[in-house]
Amino acid sequence: MRYAFVGLGHRAQMYVDALLGEWSDAGSIVALCDANRTRMDFYAERVGRDVPRFPPAEFGRMLELADAVVVATVDAAHARYVCEALDAGLDVIVEKPLTVDAESCAAIAAAAERSTGRLIVTFNYRYAPRNSAVRRLIMAGEIGEVTSVHFEWTLDTIHGADYFRRWHRDRASSGGLLVHKSTHHFDLVNWWLGAAPETVQAQAALRFYGAANARARGLGERPARGQGAPGLGTDPFILDISADPRLKRLYLDAEHEDGYIRDQDVFGEGITIDDTMAVLVRYDTGAMLTYSLNAYAPFEGYRVAFNGTAGRLELEVVEREWAPPHAAIDPSAASKEHATGAWERLTLRRHWREPEEVPIEAGAGGHGGGDRLLLDDVFRGPGDDPLGRQAGHLDGIRSVLTGVAANTSAATGAPVRLTDRGTRVR
């Protein structure tokens, strides 16, 4: 397979390195596309040869060189590249979220239906051994029919804060965290339950980050960005991208081309996304979800509990026990992989029986071991997978539209209905 890449920021590296390393037998990298030449040059050096490089305006010409395209651009641009590649008959591997709004979901669905190419959405959390274990237990009927789910996700002040420095702080670019981040979580629930969302109601607010909250807490004047800031090295919310050679190459050295500032102040003006969110979802199975996302917690992890007609299943995960001061680092999954105090526990509680701790297979690598399994699935095929972990466009649409509906409900105060098994907003 000949792979082309569009979008050469942080996330692209996992796929590039995979094709240069363990999965090199699956194909080769034949072309790169990005609006920023400096970032393309960084990845061309990584590839180790003078791979062809294209600006976005020449994306169609690049497709002539490839069999498949990896899309890792800003979320709002996904639909354009996904649809164009599908219409050219190519396979598409797209980073989550699939896109950011209902209109582009419909466009992608139409393109996928008429294309001979396949579309894979890379939901790596499905592949994490702990999450796969949950799916197995529910499929086996260990707690009977699932009637309700309580799901709490907390991002710490390393990972959570970083969304408020980057392009993700702009709702038009990312859909907000209920789309960009929660797409993982809504997809997990859809997949765990084998269900589709029908009704969504939510509340959301910006309570911690942003200029207004900084003023309310008396934080005083803030720098517009990290570079050159007087608090650099002492303020835990100020990121020094010059201290990380990779971040420096990808962003600081590339600023002169597109003006993108990677280290904006998390307490600055112009943030249009929320950091505190609560969502209620009813599914076509009758199950109900209560979900919360917090982006400024003192630890990183999640807790999910499933209530069923025969018992209860509880998964507790701490990915990082605490965020040390002055730790404004790039929040890659690898940075948490062996964090001090990280732990996970899966507990099965059947009616009238003692609780049972279920062993979880050890996973190596990012996202609880999910990244490596995902890459094998993407580049070598899923094989016989009774868990059905590989996700297609309908899975991506369901998770995006749950977040879109939640954003709409939070803005209007009214519930939002989804139809066609969660793939359309009424």
VOROKOL-521312 format. One record per residue (C-alpha): residue in three letters; chain; y, z, x. Coordinates in steps of 0.2 Angstrom, whole numbers, padded with zeros to 4 digits, m for minus. Each point is the difference from the previous one (the first is absolute). Layout:
BEGIN
+--------+--------+-------+-------+-------+
: residu : chaine :    c2 :    c3 :    c1 :
+--------+--------+-------+-------+-------+
:    ALA :      A :     Y :     Z :     X :
...
+--------+--------+-------+-------+-------+
end
This chain:
BEGIN
+--------+--------+-------+-------+-------+
: residu : chaine :    c2 :    c3 :    c1 :
+--------+--------+-------+-------+-------+
:    MET :      A :  0000 :  0000 :  0000 :
:    ARG :      A :  0018 : m0004 :  0006 :
:    TYR :      A :  0012 :  0014 : m0005 :
:    ALA :      A :  0018 : m0001 : m0002 :
:    PHE :      A :  0012 :  0015 : m0002 :
:    VAL :      A :  0016 :  0002 : m0009 :
:    GLY :      A :  0010 :  0016 :  0002 :
:    LEU :      A : m0001 :  0007 :  0018 :
:    GLY :      A :  0005 :  0018 : m0002 :
:    HIS :      A : m0010 :  0016 :  0003 :
:    ARG :      A : m0014 : m0003 : m0013 :
:    ALA :      A : m0005 : m0017 :  0007 :
:    GLN :      A : m0007 :  0008 :  0016 :
:    MET :      A : m0015 :  0006 : m0008 :
:    TYR :      A : m0006 : m0017 : m0005 :
:    VAL :      A :  0006 : m0008 :  0016 :
:    ASP :      A : m0009 :  0012 :  0011 :
:    ALA :      A : m0016 : m0001 : m0010 :
:    LEU :      A : m0001 : m0019 :  0003 :
:    LEU :      A :  0004 :  0002 :  0018 :
:    GLY :      A : m0013 :  0014 :  0002 :
:    GLU :      A : m0016 :  0005 : m0010 :
:    TRP :      A :  0002 : m0014 : m0013 :
:    SER :      A :  0004 : m0014 :  0012 :
:    ASP :      A : m0016 : m0009 : m0005 :
:    ALA :      A :  0007 : m0001 : m0018 :
:    GLY :      A :  0014 : m0012 :  0004 :
:    SER :      A :  0016 : m0004 :  0011 :
:    ILE :      A :  0018 :  0003 : m0002 :
:    VAL :      A :  0008 : m0018 : m0001 :
:    ALA :      A :  0018 :  0003 : m0006 :
:    LEU :      A :  0014 :  0013 : m0003 :
:    CYS :      A :  0014 :  0000 : m0013 :
:    ASP :      A :  0015 :  0012 : m0001 :
:    ALA :      A :  0019 :  0000 : m0002 :
:    ASN :      A :  0001 :  0009 :  0017 :
:    ARG :      A : m0004 : m0009 :  0016 :
:    THR :      A : m0001 :  0015 :  0010 :
:    ARG :      A : m0014 :  0008 : m0011 :
:    MET :      A : m0009 : m0016 :  0001 :
:    ASP :      A :  0001 : m0001 :  0019 :
:    PHE :      A : m0007 :  0018 :  0000 :
:    TYR :      A : m0015 : m0005 : m0009 :
:    ALA :      A : m0002 : m0016 :  0009 :
:    GLU :      A : m0001 :  0010 :  0016 :
:    ARG :      A : m0013 :  0011 : m0008 :
:    VAL :      A : m0010 : m0016 : m0004 :
:    GLY :      A :  0001 : m0005 :  0018 :
:    ARG :      A :  0005 : m0018 : m0002 :
:    ASP :      A :  0014 : m0011 : m0007 :
:    VAL :      A : m0005 :  0001 : m0018 :
:    PRO :      A :  0011 : m0011 : m0011 :
:    ARG :      A :  0014 :  0009 : m0009 :
:    PHE :      A :  0009 : m0005 : m0016 :
:    PRO :      A :  0015 :  0007 : m0009 :
:    PRO :      A : m0002 :  0003 : m0019 :
:    ALA :      A :  0007 : m0017 : m0005 :
:    GLU :      A : m0014 : m0008 :  0009 :
:    PHE :      A : m0014 :  0011 : m0008 :
:    GLY :      A : m0008 : m0015 : m0009 :
:    ARG :      A : m0001 : m0010 :  0017 :
:    MET :      A : m0009 :  0015 :  0008 :
:    LEU :      A : m0013 :  0000 : m0014 :
:    GLU :      A : m0006 : m0017 :  0006 :
:    LEU :      A : m0007 :  0009 :  0016 :
:    ALA :      A : m0010 :  0014 : m0009 :
:    ASP :      A : m0014 :  0004 : m0011 :
:    ALA :      A :  0006 :  0017 : m0005 :
:    VAL :      A :  0017 :  0010 :  0000 :
:    VAL :      A :  0003 :  0018 :  0003 :
:    VAL :      A :  0016 :  0006 : m0010 :
:    ALA :      A :  0008 :  0015 :  0006 :
:    THR :      A :  0019 : m0003 : m0004 :
:    VAL :      A :  0012 :  0011 : m0009 :
:    ASP :      A : m0008 :  0003 : m0017 :
:    ALA :      A :  0012 : m0010 : m0011 :
:    ALA :      A : m0004 : m0016 :  0011 :
:    HIS :      A : m0019 :  0001 : m0003 :
:    ALA :      A : m0001 : m0010 : m0016 :
:    ARG :      A :  0009 : m0015 :  0008 :
:    TYR :      A : m0012 : m0001 :  0015 :
:    VAL :      A : m0016 :  0005 : m0010 :
:    CYS :      A :  0003 : m0014 : m0013 :
:    GLU :      A :  0005 : m0013 :  0012 :
:    ALA :      A : m0016 :  0003 :  0011 :
:    LEU :      A : m0011 :  0001 : m0016 :
:    ASP :      A :  0007 : m0017 : m0006 :
:    ALA :      A : m0004 : m0007 :  0017 :
:    GLY :      A : m0018 :  0005 : m0003 :
:    LEU :      A :  0000 :  0013 :  0014 :
:    ASP :      A : m0008 :  0018 : m0001 :
:    VAL :      A :  0013 :  0014 :  0000 :
:    ILE :      A : m0001 :  0017 :  0007 :
:    VAL :      A :  0015 :  0010 : m0007 :
:    GLU :      A :  0006 :  0018 :  0005 :
:    LYS :      A :  0002 :  0012 : m0015 :
:    PRO :      A :  0010 :  0000 : m0011 :
:    LEU :      A : m0005 : m0018 : m0006 :
:    THR :      A :  0018 : m0002 : m0006 :
:    VAL :      A :  0014 :  0011 : m0008 :
:    ASP :      A :  0003 : m0006 : m0018 :
:    ALA :      A : m0008 : m0007 : m0016 :
:    GLU :      A :  0007 : m0018 :  0002 :
:    SER :      A : m0007 : m0002 :  0018 :
:    CYS :      A : m0017 :  0008 : m0006 :
:    ALA :      A : m0001 : m0014 : m0013 :
:    ALA :      A :  0004 : m0014 :  0013 :
:    ILE :      A : m0013 :  0007 :  0011 :
:    ALA :      A : m0013 :  0001 : m0014 :
:    ALA :      A :  0004 : m0018 : m0005 :
:    ALA :      A : m0002 : m0006 :  0019 :
:    ALA :      A : m0016 :  0009 :  0002 :
:    GLU :      A : m0008 : m0008 : m0015 :
:    ARG :      A :  0004 : m0017 :  0005 :
:    SER :      A : m0004 :  0002 :  0018 :
:    THR :      A : m0016 : m0004 :  0010 :
:    GLY :      A :  0005 :  0014 :  0012 :
:    ARG :      A : m0004 :  0018 : m0002 :
:    LEU :      A :  0012 :  0014 :  0000 :
:    ILE :      A : m0004 :  0017 :  0008 :
:    VAL :      A :  0012 :  0015 : m0002 :
:    THR :      A : m0003 :  0013 :  0014 :
:    PHE :      A : m0002 :  0016 : m0009 :
:    ASN :      A : m0007 :  0010 :  0015 :
:    TYR :      A : m0001 :  0016 : m0009 :
:    ARG :      A : m0015 : m0006 : m0010 :
:    TYR :      A : m0009 : m0001 :  0017 :
:    ALA :      A :  0003 :  0018 :  0006 :
:    PRO :      A : m0017 :  0009 : m0001 :
:    ARG :      A :  0007 :  0014 : m0010 :
:    ASN :      A :  0007 : m0012 : m0013 :
:    SER :      A : m0016 : m0010 :  0000 :
:    ALA :      A : m0010 :  0016 : m0003 :
:    VAL :      A :  0010 :  0004 : m0015 :
:    ARG :      A : m0004 : m0017 : m0007 :
:    ARG :      A : m0018 :  0002 :  0003 :
:    LEU :      A : m0001 :  0017 : m0009 :
:    ILE :      A :  0010 : m0006 : m0015 :
:    MET :      A : m0011 : m0016 : m0001 :
:    ALA :      A : m0016 :  0011 :  0000 :
:    GLY :      A :  0007 :  0010 : m0015 :
:    GLU :      A :  0000 :  0016 :  0010 :
:    ILE :      A :  0014 :  0007 : m0011 :
:    GLY :      A : m0004 : m0010 : m0015 :
:    GLU :      A :  0014 : m0010 : m0008 :
:    VAL :      A :  0017 :  0003 :  0008 :
:    THR :      A :  0013 :  0006 : m0012 :
:    SER :      A :  0015 :  0004 :  0011 :
:    VAL :      A :  0006 : m0001 :  0018 :
:    HIS :      A :  0013 :  0010 :  0009 :
:    PHE :      A :  0006 : m0008 :  0015 :
:    GLU :      A :  0013 :  0007 :  0012 :
:    TRP :      A :  0006 : m0009 :  0016 :
:    THR :      A :  0012 :  0008 :  0013 :
:    LEU :      A :  0009 : m0010 :  0014 :
:    ASP :      A :  0007 :  0011 :  0013 :
:    THR :      A :  0017 : m0001 :  0009 :
:    ILE :      A : m0007 : m0011 :  0013 :
:    HIS :      A : m0008 : m0013 : m0011 :
:    GLY :      A :  0010 :  0002 : m0016 :
:    ALA :      A :  0016 :  0000 :  0009 :
:    ASP :      A : m0003 : m0017 :  0008 :
:    TYR :      A :  0000 : m0009 : m0016 :
:    PHE :      A :  0018 :  0005 : m0002 :
:    ARG :      A :  0005 : m0007 :  0017 :
:    ARG :      A : m0008 : m0017 : m0003 :
:    TRP :      A :  0002 : m0015 : m0012 :
:    HIS :      A : m0011 :  0010 : m0012 :
:    ARG :      A :  0016 :  0010 : m0005 :
:    ASP :      A :  0005 : m0015 : m0009 :
:    ARG :      A : m0009 : m0001 : m0017 :
:    ALA :      A :  0003 : m0018 : m0001 :
:    SER :      A : m0010 : m0003 :  0016 :
:    SER :      A : m0014 :  0013 : m0003 :
:    GLY :      A : m0001 :  0004 : m0018 :
:    GLY :      A :  0003 :  0018 :  0004 :
:    LEU :      A : m0014 :  0012 :  0006 :
:    LEU :      A : m0008 : m0001 : m0018 :
:    VAL :      A : m0004 : m0018 :  0005 :
:    HIS :      A : m0001 : m0001 :  0019 :
:    LYS :      A : m0009 :  0017 :  0003 :
:    SER :      A : m0008 :  0004 : m0017 :
:    THR :      A : m0008 : m0017 : m0001 :
:    HIS :      A : m0013 :  0008 :  0011 :
:    HIS :      A : m0003 :  0015 : m0011 :
:    PHE :      A :  0001 : m0010 : m0017 :
:    ASP :      A : m0013 : m0012 :  0007 :
:    LEU :      A : m0011 :  0014 :  0005 :
:    VAL :      A :  0000 :  0008 : m0017 :
:    ASN :      A : m0004 : m0018 : m0008 :
:    TRP :      A : m0014 : m0002 :  0012 :
:    TRP :      A : m0007 :  0017 : m0001 :
:    LEU :      A : m0001 :  0000 : m0019 :
:    GLY :      A : m0003 : m0019 : m0002 :
:    ALA :      A :  0014 :  0001 : m0012 :
:    ALA :      A :  0017 : m0009 : m0004 :
:    PRO :      A :  0016 :  0008 : m0004 :
:    GLU :      A :  0007 : m0001 : m0018 :
:    THR :      A :  0015 :  0012 : m0002 :
:    VAL :      A :  0012 :  0006 :  0014 :
:    GLN :      A :  0013 :  0013 : m0001 :
:    ALA :      A :  0010 :  0007 :  0015 :
:    GLN :      A :  0014 :  0010 :  0006 :
:    ALA :      A :  0008 : m0003 :  0018 :
:    ALA :      A :  0015 :  0005 :  0010 :
:    LEU :      A :  0008 :  0000 :  0017 :
:    ARG :      A :  0001 :  0019 :  0004 :
:    PHE :      A : m0002 :  0002 :  0018 :
:    TYR :      A :  0006 : m0015 :  0010 :
:    GLY :      A :  0016 : m0010 : m0002 :
:    ALA :      A :  0018 :  0004 :  0003 :
:    ALA :      A :  0003 :  0010 : m0016 :
:    ASN :      A : m0014 :  0012 :  0003 :
:    ALA :      A :  0006 :  0002 :  0018 :
:    ARG :      A :  0018 :  0004 : m0006 :
:    ALA :      A : m0007 :  0012 : m0013 :
:    ARG :      A : m0010 :  0010 :  0013 :
:    GLY :      A :  0015 :  0000 :  0012 :
:    LEU :      A : m0007 : m0010 :  0013 :
:    GLY :      A :  0017 : m0007 :  0006 :
:    GLU :      A :  0003 : m0017 :  0008 :
:    ARG :      A : m0015 : m0010 :  0004 :
:    PRO :      A : m0002 : m0015 :  0012 :
:    ALA :      A : m0003 : m0017 : m0008 :
:    ARG :      A : m0015 : m0002 :  0012 :
:    GLY :      A : m0010 :  0008 :  0013 :
:    GLN :      A :  0005 : m0010 :  0016 :
:    GLY :      A :  0015 :  0008 :  0007 :
:    ALA :      A :  0000 :  0015 : m0012 :
:    PRO :      A :  0005 :  0017 :  0007 :
:    GLY :      A : m0015 :  0008 : m0008 :
:    LEU :      A : m0012 : m0012 :  0008 :
:    GLY :      A : m0015 :  0011 :  0007 :
:    THR :      A :  0005 :  0015 : m0009 :
:    ASP :      A :  0001 : m0005 : m0019 :
:    PRO :      A : m0017 : m0003 : m0007 :
:    PHE :      A :  0006 : m0013 : m0012 :
:    ILE :      A :  0007 : m0011 :  0014 :
:    LEU :      A : m0012 : m0013 :  0007 :
:    ASP :      A :  0002 : m0006 :  0018 :
:    ILE :      A : m0007 : m0017 : m0001 :
:    SER :      A :  0004 : m0003 :  0019 :
:    ALA :      A : m0012 :  0013 :  0005 :
:    ASP :      A : m0015 : m0010 : m0007 :
:    PRO :      A : m0003 : m0016 :  0010 :
:    ARG :      A : m0008 : m0009 : m0015 :
:    LEU :      A :  0014 :  0005 : m0013 :
:    LYS :      A :  0013 : m0004 :  0013 :
:    ARG :      A : m0007 : m0018 :  0002 :
:    LEU :      A : m0003 : m0003 : m0018 :
:    TYR :      A :  0016 :  0007 : m0007 :
:    LEU :      A :  0014 :  0006 :  0012 :
:    ASP :      A : m0002 : m0016 :  0011 :
:    ALA :      A : m0001 : m0011 : m0016 :
:    GLU :      A :  0016 :  0007 : m0008 :
:    HIS :      A :  0011 : m0014 :  0007 :
:    GLU :      A : m0009 : m0013 : m0010 :
:    ASP :      A :  0000 :  0007 : m0018 :
:    GLY :      A :  0010 :  0016 :  0000 :
:    TYR :      A : m0015 :  0010 : m0006 :
:    ILE :      A :  0002 :  0019 :  0004 :
:    ARG :      A : m0016 :  0009 :  0002 :
:    ASP :      A :  0007 :  0017 :  0003 :
:    GLN :      A :  0012 :  0003 : m0015 :
:    ASP :      A :  0005 :  0017 : m0005 :
:    VAL :      A : m0011 :  0007 : m0013 :
:    PHE :      A :  0015 :  0010 : m0007 :
:    GLY :      A :  0011 : m0016 :  0000 :
:    GLU :      A :  0007 : m0010 : m0014 :
:    GLY :      A : m0008 : m0015 : m0009 :
:    ILE :      A : m0017 :  0008 : m0003 :
:    THR :      A : m0006 : m0006 : m0017 :
:    ILE :      A : m0018 :  0007 : m0001 :
:    ASP :      A : m0007 :  0016 : m0005 :
:    ASP :      A : m0008 :  0014 :  0010 :
:    THR :      A : m0007 :  0011 : m0015 :
:    MET :      A : m0011 : m0008 : m0013 :
:    ALA :      A : m0011 :  0005 : m0014 :
:    VAL :      A : m0011 : m0012 : m0010 :
:    LEU :      A : m0012 :  0001 : m0015 :
:    VAL :      A : m0012 : m0014 : m0003 :
:    ARG :      A : m0013 : m0003 : m0014 :
:    TYR :      A : m0014 : m0012 :  0004 :
:    ASP :      A : m0010 : m0012 : m0011 :
:    THR :      A : m0015 :  0012 :  0002 :
:    GLY :      A :  0010 :  0014 : m0008 :
:    ALA :      A :  0002 :  0009 :  0016 :
:    MET :      A :  0017 :  0008 :  0005 :
:    LEU :      A :  0009 :  0001 :  0017 :
:    THR :      A :  0013 :  0012 :  0005 :
:    TYR :      A :  0007 : m0005 :  0016 :
:    SER :      A :  0014 :  0006 :  0012 :
:    LEU :      A :  0008 : m0007 :  0016 :
:    ASN :      A :  0011 :  0010 :  0012 :
:    ALA :      A :  0008 : m0008 :  0015 :
:    TYR :      A :  0006 :  0016 :  0009 :
:    ALA :      A : m0014 :  0012 :  0001 :
:    PRO :      A : m0004 :  0012 :  0015 :
:    PHE :      A : m0018 : m0008 :  0001 :
:    GLU :      A : m0008 : m0017 : m0003 :
:    GLY :      A : m0015 : m0002 : m0011 :
:    TYR :      A : m0006 : m0001 : m0018 :
:    ARG :      A : m0010 :  0009 : m0013 :
:    VAL :      A : m0009 : m0008 : m0014 :
:    ALA :      A : m0011 :  0008 : m0014 :
:    PHE :      A : m0010 : m0009 : m0013 :
:    ASN :      A : m0005 :  0009 : m0016 :
:    GLY :      A : m0016 : m0007 : m0008 :
:    THR :      A : m0011 :  0004 : m0015 :
:    ALA :      A : m0013 :  0007 :  0013 :
:    GLY :      A :  0011 :  0008 :  0012 :
:    ARG :      A :  0014 : m0002 :  0013 :
:    LEU :      A :  0002 : m0008 :  0017 :
:    GLU :      A :  0014 :  0005 :  0012 :
:    LEU :      A :  0006 : m0009 :  0016 :
:    GLU :      A :  0012 :  0009 :  0011 :
:    VAL :      A :  0007 : m0009 :  0016 :
:    VAL :      A :  0012 :  0006 :  0013 :
:    GLU :      A :  0005 : m0014 :  0011 :
:    ARG :      A :  0013 :  0010 :  0010 :
:    GLU :      A :  0001 :  0019 : m0002 :
:    TRP :      A :  0018 :  0001 :  0004 :
:    ALA :      A :  0014 : m0011 :  0007 :
:    PRO :      A :  0007 :  0008 :  0017 :
:    PRO :      A :  0019 :  0000 :  0002 :
:    HIS :      A :  0008 : m0015 :  0009 :
:    ALA :      A : m0015 : m0011 : m0005 :
:    ALA :      A :  0009 : m0015 : m0007 :
:    ILE :      A : m0014 : m0012 :  0006 :
:    ASP :      A : m0007 : m0016 : m0007 :
:    PRO :      A : m0012 :  0006 : m0014 :
:    SER :      A : m0014 : m0011 :  0004 :
:    ALA :      A : m0017 :  0005 : m0007 :
:    ALA :      A : m0006 :  0002 :  0017 :
:    SER :      A :  0013 :  0013 :  0004 :
:    LYS :      A : m0009 :  0011 : m0013 :
:    GLU :      A : m0018 : m0004 :  0004 :
:    HIS :      A : m0003 :  0015 :  0010 :
:    ALA :      A :  0014 :  0011 : m0004 :
:    THR :      A : m0002 :  0018 :  0003 :
:    GLY :      A : m0006 :  0009 : m0016 :
:    ALA :      A : m0006 : m0016 : m0009 :
:    TRP :      A : m0014 :  0003 : m0012 :
:    GLU :      A : m0009 : m0006 : m0016 :
:    ARG :      A : m0011 :  0007 : m0013 :
:    LEU :      A : m0009 : m0007 : m0014 :
:    THR :      A : m0007 :  0012 : m0013 :
:    LEU :      A : m0011 : m0003 : m0015 :
:    ARG :      A :  0000 :  0012 : m0014 :
:    ARG :      A : m0013 : m0003 : m0014 :
:    HIS :      A :  0000 :  0010 : m0016 :
:    TRP :      A : m0010 :  0016 :  0002 :
:    ARG :      A : m0004 : m0003 :  0019 :
:    GLU :      A :  0007 :  0007 :  0016 :
:    PRO :      A :  0013 : m0011 :  0008 :
:    GLU :      A : m0007 : m0012 :  0013 :
:    GLU :      A :  0009 : m0007 :  0015 :
:    VAL :      A : m0004 : m0018 :  0003 :
:    PRO :      A : m0001 : m0006 :  0018 :
:    ILE :      A :  0012 : m0014 :  0004 :
:    GLU :      A : m0005 : m0013 :  0013 :
:    ALA :      A :  0011 :  0001 :  0015 :
:    GLY :      A :  0012 : m0015 :  0001 :
:    ALA :      A :  0008 : m0006 :  0016 :
:    GLY :      A :  0017 : m0008 :  0001 :
:    GLY :      A :  0015 : m0002 : m0012 :
:    HIS :      A :  0001 :  0005 : m0018 :
:    GLY :      A : m0015 :  0012 :  0001 :
:    GLY :      A : m0011 : m0013 :  0008 :
:    GLY :      A :  0004 : m0013 : m0014 :
:    ASP :      A :  0010 : m0012 :  0011 :
:    ARG :      A : m0015 : m0005 :  0011 :
:    LEU :      A : m0012 : m0002 : m0015 :
:    LEU :      A :  0014 : m0011 : m0009 :
:    LEU :      A :  0002 : m0011 :  0015 :
:    ASP :      A : m0019 : m0003 :  0001 :
:    ASP :      A :  0000 : m0004 : m0019 :
:    VAL :      A :  0016 : m0012 :  0002 :
:    PHE :      A : m0006 : m0010 :  0015 :
:    ARG :      A : m0019 :  0000 : m0002 :
:    GLY :      A : m0002 :  0002 : m0019 :
:    PRO :      A : m0005 :  0014 : m0011 :
:    GLY :      A : m0018 : m0003 : m0001 :
:    ASP :      A : m0010 :  0010 : m0013 :
:    ASP :      A :  0012 :  0014 : m0004 :
:    PRO :      A : m0005 :  0010 : m0016 :
:    LEU :      A :  0017 :  0009 :  0001 :
:    GLY :      A :  0010 : m0017 : m0002 :
:    ARG :      A :  0013 :  0005 :  0013 :
:    GLN :      A :  0007 : m0017 :  0003 :
:    ALA :      A :  0016 : m0002 : m0011 :
:    GLY :      A :  0006 : m0016 : m0008 :
:    HIS :      A :  0016 : m0005 : m0008 :
:    LEU :      A : m0004 :  0008 : m0017 :
:    ASP :      A : m0003 :  0017 :  0009 :
:    GLY :      A :  0017 : m0003 :  0009 :
:    ILE :      A :  0009 : m0004 : m0016 :
:    ARG :      A : m0007 :  0015 : m0009 :
:    SER :      A :  0006 :  0012 :  0013 :
:    VAL :      A :  0017 : m0008 :  0002 :
:    LEU :      A :  0003 :  0000 : m0019 :
:    THR :      A : m0004 :  0018 : m0002 :
:    GLY :      A :  0014 :  0003 :  0013 :
:    VAL :      A :  0012 : m0012 : m0009 :
:    ALA :      A : m0004 :  0008 : m0017 :
:    ALA :      A :  0003 :  0017 :  0008 :
:    ASN :      A :  0017 : m0005 :  0007 :
:    THR :      A :  0005 : m0008 : m0017 :
:    SER :      A : m0005 :  0016 : m0009 :
:    ALA :      A :  0009 :  0011 :  0012 :
:    ALA :      A :  0016 : m0010 : m0003 :
:    THR :      A : m0001 : m0001 : m0019 :
:    GLY :      A : m0009 :  0016 : m0005 :
:    ALA :      A : m0013 : m0010 : m0010 :
:    PRO :      A : m0018 : m0004 :  0003 :
:    VAL :      A : m0005 : m0017 :  0005 :
:    ARG :      A : m0016 : m0009 : m0006 :
:    LEU :      A : m0011 : m0012 :  0011 :
:    THR :      A : m0011 : m0013 : m0008 :
:    ASP :      A : m0014 : m0012 :  0006 :
:    ARG :      A : m0009 :  0014 :  0009 :
:    GLY :      A :  0016 :  0006 :  0009 :
:    THR :      A :  0005 : m0017 :  0006 :
:    ARG :      A :  0015 : m0003 : m0011 :
:    VAL :      A :  0015 :  0011 : m0006 :
:    ARG :      A :  0002 : m0001 : m0019 :
+--------+--------+-------+-------+-------+
end
